[in-house]
Amino acid sequence: MGTRGNRFGFAFFDFLISLGVGHAYVFLNFVALHYLLFDRKAVARTAAYLARRFPGESVLKRLWRTHRIFVEAGRVLVDLRCLERETPPLKMECDTGRIRRLLSAGKGVVSLTAHVGNWQVMMRNLHGLGDEISVVMRPEDNPAVAEWLGVERAAGKEIKLIDPGKGPETALAIMGALSAGGIVAIMADKPIEEGRTLEAALFGVPAFFPEGPFLISALTDAPVVFPIPRRSGKLEYVLDIHVLEIPPETRGKRARRDAYLAAYVEKLEGFLKEHPYDWTPAGEI
């Protein structure tokens, strides 16, 4: 969301949710239209994604798809707010046993995430695992957004925030969390400013991904997963956990890094083929 949103707007959505989450969903159509008309940055990002996902379409069709993506992104935030308020209840089907089996080796788990589905809801639902969860993310720029989505309150439970902008200190914090047998979630589809990137083909077009998440994956013996939370119904989600496996004979830091990137992109492309509107404008692809 970046700097978008203010306390008055969020309070209004709280009022709509109190009347029934369906009211908030309907009003999102008007909010999405506003962003379609006035938020050039979000429209440009979405247009770049749609040109990749649906090449050769007309301008009108692309505008329609852009509006739909904005609506879906809004539903993600409304659902997350419902989770924060604990009313109406939000349900997520998740095979936590699979994650526990991966954690049982004591090496931790690297969780590479993306701006698809509802990754925020996913992180809030992993509290029940009982293991320390670290999320590599920048502090929220907009205090109103952080307050409404409960970012700090979530971090105060079992989630530890690791700032990605602290260089070697960030790497040490990540490795320390893995050594302690915890889960480290890293957003792997959006390069940070002045960060090194890797190139990979997505839908046949070159795309750039941050090197850090895949380098961490290459340097650790911890299992690497790509969890994707997809909406299965009104306020209902299913968390699909994809284990990213690379050939056991892959040797060397760069070869392993590139192999993890290829595995990640394959799963990301597969998801977006089936759920093209579950991408959010916060991504860069």
N, C-alpha and C positions, 0 to 999 in steps of 0.2 A: 504493500500500500504506500510505502514511502511517506511523503509528507501529506498525502491525501487524507481527508476526513477531519472532523472536529468534534468536540464534546456535544454540541447541540445536535448534530446529525446522528451521532451514536445514541444519544438519549432518545431521539425520535424512533430509531430502530428498536430500542429496548421497549418502547411503548407498543410498537406494532407486534413485536414478539409476544408481549403479554396478552394481546388480543388473539394470538394464534400465529404460528410461524408462517402459515400460508399468506397472511397479510404482508409480512416482510418480503416474502418471495415475489409477490405481485409488484410491490413498489420498486423492487430492484430493476424492473424493466425501464422505469423512468430515470433512475439513477444511471443505468447503463447508457441510456440515450444521451444524457448530459455528458458523460465521458466520451462518447462517440463523437459528439459535436465539438467539445472544447479541450479534451486532453490529447494533444497532438503526440506527446511522447508515448503514451500507452497505445494509441492507435497505430503509430509507426512500428512499435515492437510487435504488435499483433499482426500487422500487415506482413511483416517479414516472416513470421511463423506461418501464416496462411499461404503465402506464396510458395513456401517450401512444402507444406502439407497438401495444398490443393492448387497446383500450378495451372496457369492458363485460364483462371476463372474471370468473370466480368467484375467490374468495380462494384456493381450493386450486390452481387452475390457475396463478395468479400466483405462489404459493409454489414450485410445481414449476419454473416458468420462472426464478425467482430463483435457485434451487439450481443450475440448469444454467448460468446466467450466471456464478455464482461458480466453478463447475468450469472453465469456459472461461477465466476470468481467471487461475485457477491454472495452467492449461496454458501460458498466455503466459509466466508467470514461470519455469516449469520449462524451457520451450524456450529462454528467454533464458539460463538457467543452463547449459544444454547448450552454447550458443554460447560462453559465457565459458570453460567447461572444455575446449572443443573436442573433447568426447567425451560421448555419441555425436555424430557430425557433424550439422550442421543445414544444409539447402539452401534457398537463396532464388533464384527465377528473377526477374531484374530486367533491364530494358532500359536498361542504363547508357548506351548510345549516345544514347538520347533526351535524357538529362540533359546529356550532353556537348555535344550540339547546342545546347541552350538556354544552356549556359555559354559557348559559343564567341563570343557577342556581347560578352562582357566586362562585362556589367552585373550579374552574379551571378544567383542564383535565390532567390526567397522560397518556402519550403516550408511551407504551412499544414497542420498535422497535427491529429489528433483521437484521443480515447481509444477507438479501434476497431482491430480486427485486432491486430497486434503491432508497434506503432510503434518500440519499443525495439530489436527485432531489425532493423528496417529501418535505423535510424541506424547500427547497428554494421556493417551490410553495405555501407554507402556509402563505407567507407574506401578502397576500390579506385579511386575516382574521382581521387584525388590532389590534389583541391582542398580548401582549408580549409573545414571544416564547423563552423558555429556553431549551438548549440542554446540557445534561450531557455528556461531552466527554473530553478526554485528549487533550491538545494542540498538533497539528500536529508536529511530530518529524522531518520531512523532509521539510525544507523551500521551496524547489522547488515544492513539492506537494501542500503545502498550497497556494503558489503563483498561480500555474496553475489552481487549483480548486476554487480559490477565497474564501477560508475559512474565512479569516479575513474580506474581503469585505462583505460577507454574514452576518457575526456577527455584522458588523457595521450598518446594516439596522434595522431589528426588532428581530434578534436572539441574545440571550445572552448566552454565553458559561459558564457552571459551571464545574469546575475541580472536577472529582470524587475522587481525591486523597487527599482531605483536611479534611477527617474525619467529626467531628461534624459540621464544617463550611459548608460542602457540604449539609448535611441534613437540616441545617437552611436555606440555600439558596433555596433549593427545596421547603420546606414548605412555605417559604415567597412568592415564585413565585405562588404557588397554592392559597395561601390566597389572593393574588392580582387578582385572577381570570384568570391567564394565562395558557398556555400549557407548560408542562414539558415533554420533550422527553428523554427517558432513554434507552440505548441499553441493552437488557435483555438476550442476548444469549451468552455473552462472559464474564467470570469471570475476574475481575481485579486481579493484583498480590497481594497476601496475603489477598485477600478478602474471606469472608465466602461464601460457595456455598450450593446449594440445589440439591438433586438428583431426577431425574424424568426419566421415560422410554420414549425414542424416537425411534420409529420403533422397539420397543421391546428390546432395548439395553439401559443400564443405561447411562445417560448424566448428566452433571453438569452445573448448571446455577447460576449466581450471586444472592445472597440473597437480596441485597439492593433494586433492583427495585420492587420486590414482597413484601418486608417489607414496603416500602413506600406506595405501593398500599393498603396494609392492614391497615395502620395507618391513612389514609386520607378518607374523605367522598367524595372525587372527583371521578367522573366516570373514568374508566380505559378502554383505547382502544388499539387495536393492528392494526395500519395502515400498509398495505402492498401495495407498488406501483409495479405493474407488467407491463411489456412491452406488448403493444397491437399492435404495428406496428413500422415502422421506425420512430424514434424520437417521438413516441407516447406512453403514459402510461395511465393506469387506476389506481386510488387509491382506494383500497378496505378498508373500515374502519370497523373493527370488534370490537364491544363493548364486553368486557370481563365481563360476568355476573356470579356471584356466588350465591348460594342459600341464600336467605335473612336471614335464620335462622342460618347461619354460624357465630359463635361468637368466640371471642378470637383472639389475634394477630397471633398466629401460625396457627390456623385453616384457617383464612382468607388468610394469606400468601400462604399456601399450595394450597388453592382453586384457587387463582389467577395464581399460577404456572401451575396447571393442565389445566386451561382454555387456558393459553398462549401456552403451549406445544401442545394441541389439534389443535389449529389454525395453528401453525407452521408446524406440521406434515402434516396437510391437504394441505397446500400450497405446500410443497416440494414433495408430492405425485403427484401433477398435474404439478409442474414446478421444476423438480429436478436440472436443470442447473442454476437456479436463486439464488443459494447459492454462496457466495464469500469466498475465502480462508482466509479472515480476521476473519471469525468465528472459533469457536473451536469445534463445535459439529460434 
